[in-house]
Amino acid sequence: MLIALFTILFLGQTSGALLGEISDVQDSVKLVMPKNDQRKAAQGILKQMEKATEGYNKQLGKSSKQLNKALADHEFDASEIDRMWSEYHETRKSFQLKMIDLRFELKEHISREEWEEIFSGS
Amino acid sequence: MNKHTKVLPLILIFASFLAGAGCAGKEKPSPADLQVQAFEDLRSEIRDVVSDAGRVEQAIAITEELENSFDRLRTHLAERSAKIQEMNADYDAPKEDYINLYKRIQKDIERNQSMISNLHRELVEVTTAEEWVSLKKLRNATMEAAVTSIQSS
C-alpha cells in the first residue's frame, strides 16, 4: 500500500494511471498519424516512455518495500530512513528529466495539428 | 473524455469491486467516507490500545493532522495534474518551463515527504513498542483507505 501512496505523493497519480495515459497516447497516435516513418519514430519514443515508467515503478517498489520495513519498526533508525528518502529523490529526479527529454523528442515527430488532436481534452 | 477520465473508471470499478465484496445490495460508502471511517477506527483503536491519557490525546492529534494533510494533498494533486496537462497540451511550451514546473513539484514532494516523516516520527514517539505493533493493522487499513480516496477523486 505504501507503494501506491508514494506514487501518488510523488507523481500525482498511481503508477497504473501513468502507464494508462501512455497507452492512451499510443492508441491516439495510431488513429491520428498516418502510417509513416514519423509515426514509427513517435511510437518508438512512447515505448521508451513506457519502459522508463516501468523501470521507475520497479525502483519505486523496491524503495517502498525498504521504507515500509524500516517505518514499521518502532526502533527505526532515522538516519537510515533519511538516506533511503534521499536515494529515492535522486531516482525520481532522473526519471522526471528523462521523461521531459522524451516528451520533447516526441514532439519532433508530431505536427502541431496532430499534437492538438492527440492531446485534445487532456 | 480526457486521459484521466479514461483511466479513472477502471480504478473506480476495481475499488468498487473491493469495497462491494460482501455487501451486495447495500448502498456503498464513497471512498471519502471510507477514509473518514478508517481514521475514526484508528482513533478508536488508539483510545483502546494506548494506556496513558496524555499520550492518547497526542496520538489522536497526530492522526487528525495526518487526515487533514491527506485532504490538502488531494486538492494539491488535482491542481498539479491540471497544470501538467495544460502545459503538455501546449505545443509551444518551452522545455525550460517544464523544468521549472518540475522543480516546483520537487519542492512540493519534499514538503510532503517531510510532513509524513515528521508525523510518523511523532506517532512512534508517543507510543510504546507494544502499542505500535497493536496499531499496525489499523494503521495499514487507514493508509489504504486514504490512498483509495485520493485515487478516486
Interface residues (C-beta under 8 A of the other chain):
Chain A: M1 L2 A4 L5 I8 L9 F10 G12 Q13 T14 G16 A17 G20 E21 D24 V25 L71 A72 H74 E75 F76 A78 I81 W85 H89 R92 K93 Q96 L97 I100 R103 F104 K107 R112 W115 E116 F119 S120 G121 S122
Chain B: M1 N2 K3 H4 K6 V7 L10 I11 L73 L77 R80 S81 I84 Q85 N88 A89 Y91 K95 Y98 I99 Y102 I105 Q106 I109 E110 N112 Q113 I116 S117 H120 R121 V124 T127 T128 A129 W132 V133 K136 N140 M143 E144 A146 V147 I150 Q151
